[in-house]
Amino acid sequence: MEEYLILMRLDLLTREAQPSPEQMQEYMKQYHSWIAGIVAEGKFAGGKGLSTEGKVLKPGNVMTDGPYAETKESLAGFIVIRTGNFDDAVRLAAQCPILNGEGNSVEVRKIVSVHEQ
């Protein structure tokens, strides 16, 4: 089995784009149902949500507050799955309920090691 990273992006900044508490509750229900399906297939390896606080470091000792200064499409969280091939990883990612939101996106990347063990 190979590991794949599913990155979830959405607008975390624009006030108008933020869900109501009731909508958020429904979105989380959908999200947990999606994760439960991946767990049921034995392919869930873990995941986390990300805060909106952060720093971006760039060459030349340049540091900016928050990784979202230049875009409304913010990295909201990620999961790691284990599956046999890229197509299956894409199949699972395509079911992510975040894709129901306008302008949201999900990215699938195979995890490869660049470090010696």
C-alpha positions in Angstrom: 0.0 0.0 0.0 1.1 3.5 -0.8 0.4 6.6 1.3 -1.4 9.6 -0.2 -2.0 13.1 1.2 -5.4 14.7 0.7 -5.2 18.4 1.2 -8.4 20.4 1.7 -8.6 24.0 0.7 -11.4 26.5 1.3 -12.0 30.2 2.0 -11.3 30.7 5.7 -10.9 34.5 5.5 -13.9 36.1 3.8 -16.6 36.8 6.4 -19.4 36.1 4.0 -18.0 32.7 3.1 -18.1 31.5 6.7 -20.9 29.0 7.6 -23.4 29.6 10.3 -23.1 27.4 13.4 -25.9 25.2 12.1 -24.2 24.9 8.7 -20.9 24.1 10.3 -22.6 21.3 12.3 -24.0 19.8 9.1 -20.7 20.2 7.3 -18.9 18.4 10.1 -21.5 15.6 10.0 -20.8 15.1 6.3 -17.1 15.2 6.8 -17.2 12.6 9.6 -19.4 10.4 7.4 -16.8 10.7 4.6 -14.0 9.8 7.0 -16.0 6.9 8.4 -16.3 5.5 4.9 -12.5 5.6 4.4 -12.0 4.0 7.8 -14.5 1.2 6.8 -12.4 0.5 3.8 -9.3 0.2 6.0 -7.6 3.1 4.2 -7.5 5.9 6.8 -4.1 6.6 8.2 -4.8 9.9 10.1 -5.4 13.6 9.6 -5.6 17.0 11.2 -7.3 20.3 10.8 -5.1 23.4 10.7 -5.5 26.7 12.5 -5.7 30.0 10.6 -2.6 31.3 12.5 0.8 30.8 10.9 3.9 32.3 9.4 5.3 32.0 5.9 9.1 32.0 5.6 10.8 32.9 2.3 14.3 33.3 1.1 16.2 36.4 2.2 14.9 36.2 5.8 11.4 37.3 4.7 8.6 36.3 7.0 4.9 37.1 6.6 2.0 36.6 9.0 -0.4 33.8 8.1 -0.1 31.6 5.0 -3.3 33.3 3.6 -2.1 36.8 2.9 -2.2 36.3 -0.8 -5.1 34.0 -1.4 -8.6 33.2 -0.2 -8.0 29.5 -0.8 -6.6 28.4 2.6 -5.3 25.1 3.5 -7.9 23.9 6.1 -6.6 20.5 6.9 -5.4 17.2 5.5 -5.8 13.4 5.8 -3.4 10.6 5.0 -4.8 7.5 3.4 -3.2 4.2 2.4 -4.3 2.6 -0.8 -2.9 0.6 -3.7 -2.8 3.3 -6.4 -3.3 6.9 -7.3 -6.7 6.3 -9.0 -8.1 4.9 -5.8 -6.8 7.8 -3.8 -8.5 10.2 -6.3 -11.7 8.2 -6.0 -11.7 8.7 -2.2 -10.8 12.4 -2.4 -13.5 13.0 -5.0 -16.1 12.1 -2.3 -14.9 14.8 0.1 -17.8 17.0 1.1 -15.6 20.1 1.0 -16.0 19.9 -2.8 -19.7 20.9 -2.3 -18.6 24.5 -1.5 -18.0 27.2 -4.1 -14.3 27.7 -4.8 -13.2 24.9 -2.6 -10.7 22.3 -3.7 -9.1 19.0 -2.7 -5.6 18.0 -3.8 -4.2 14.5 -3.9 -0.5 13.9 -3.6 1.5 10.6 -3.3 3.8 10.7 -0.2 7.3 9.9 -1.2 10.3 9.7 1.1 13.3 12.0 0.6 14.8 11.1 3.9 17.1 8.2 4.6 15.7 5.8 7.2 
